[in-house]
């Protein structure tokens, strides 16, 4: 099937809008799952979400608006391949990084269904930088406003000085709470798999690597969200399917 971009009457003045500083943040560009195509995928998803908003404003089409009034899109692997020329393997790597960083949010389908794709929500780059800062060439260009900033320690070698930030305690957003609850539930399910196959030492090593020696995943709070993302992603790389909940 011919995609809309190949239609002869397609408006050639249309273009993707790119957040310029996304190309200089080390956490995006220096991660092997990131680089330029991760930015490209983010742009593609942002474009679809903006289209969802525009359809609602223009036609009152709420197909891509949830019950809470939040807009989302679908952007499966096939779309990324056809519209952005991003290959399957790279697509899943880029998507995992964007989710881990908190730039996109989605829940994996418990049962993969033909013709259905996960809803993807997006955080604007400006809002993301406000919370997570801008880190380039090993320096903080913009300091993060939250201690729960995206902090992959193999890339971020200089930690921000929070005493200089004058951080004001803020209530976590509804979006952060929803993501926190989702990660906690899914990570606990993965914990069962480690227990079942007698790999509790491996589980503890992963948790302590991200949360600290003697820390437990279930005792984490929403303030630890950025660290929980990293921990959960490392767990998920070992096991990729849902199991029953376990207390670890």
ZIWO-V834676 format. One record per backbone hydrogen bond with DSSP energy under -1.0 kcal/mol. NH is the residue of the N-H (numbers start at 0). CO is the residue of the C=O. E is the energy in kcal/mol with one decimal. If there is no record, write none. Layout:
BEGIN
[[NH:CO:E] [NH:CO:E]]
END
This chain:
BEGIN
[[5:2:-1.9] [6:3:-1.4] [9:6:-1.9] [13:10:-1.6] [21:18:-1.4] [22:19:-1.4] [23:20:-1.2] [25:134:-3.0] [27:24:-1.5] [28:24:-2.6] [29:25:-2.6] [33:30:-2.4] [34:27:-2.1] [37:34:-1.0] [38:34:-1.3] [39:35:-2.2] [40:36:-2.5] [41:37:-2.2] [42:38:-2.6] [43:39:-2.3] [44:40:-2.4] [45:41:-2.7] [46:42:-2.4] [47:43:-1.7] [48:44:-2.3] [49:45:-2.5] [50:46:-1.7] [51:47:-2.0] [52:48:-2.0] [53:49:-2.5] [54:50:-2.5] [55:51:-1.5] [56:52:-2.4] [57:53:-2.6] [58:54:-2.6] [59:55:-1.6] [60:54:-1.4] [64:61:-1.6] [65:69:-2.8] [68:65:-2.0] [71:63:-2.1] [72:119:-1.9] [79:75:-1.9] [80:76:-2.2] [81:77:-2.2] [82:78:-2.9] [83:79:-1.5] [85:79:-1.8] [90:86:-2.6] [91:87:-1.8] [92:88:-1.4] [93:89:-3.1] [94:90:-2.7] [95:91:-1.9] [96:92:-2.0] [97:93:-2.5] [98:94:-2.0] [99:95:-2.7] [100:96:-2.6] [102:97:-2.3] [103:97:-1.4] [104:120:-2.4] [115:112:-2.0] [119:72:-3.0] [120:104:-2.9] [122:102:-2.8] [127:123:-2.4] [128:124:-2.8] [129:125:-1.8] [130:126:-1.5] [131:127:-3.4] [132:128:-2.6] [133:141:-2.3] [135:138:-2.5] [138:135:-1.4] [140:133:-2.5] [141:133:-1.5] [145:130:-1.4] [154:151:-2.1] [155:151:-2.8] [156:154:-1.1] [163:160:-1.5] [164:161:-1.1] [176:172:-2.3] [177:173:-2.3] [178:174:-2.2] [179:175:-2.8] [180:176:-2.5] [181:177:-2.0] [182:178:-2.7] [183:179:-2.6] [184:180:-2.1] [185:181:-2.6] [186:182:-2.9] [187:183:-1.9] [188:184:-1.6] [189:185:-2.0] [190:186:-1.8] [193:189:-1.4] [194:190:-2.1] [195:191:-3.0] [196:192:-1.9] [197:194:-1.8] [198:193:-3.6] [202:198:-2.0] [203:199:-2.8] [204:200:-2.0] [205:201:-2.0] [206:202:-2.5] [207:203:-2.9] [208:204:-1.9] [209:205:-1.4] [210:206:-3.3] [211:207:-1.2] [214:211:-1.9] [218:215:-1.1] [219:216:-1.8] [223:220:-1.9] [224:221:-1.6] [227:223:-2.6] [228:224:-2.3] [229:225:-1.3] [230:226:-2.4] [231:227:-3.0] [232:228:-2.5] [233:229:-1.8] [234:230:-2.0] [235:231:-2.8] [236:232:-1.5] [237:234:-1.4] [238:234:-1.4]]
END
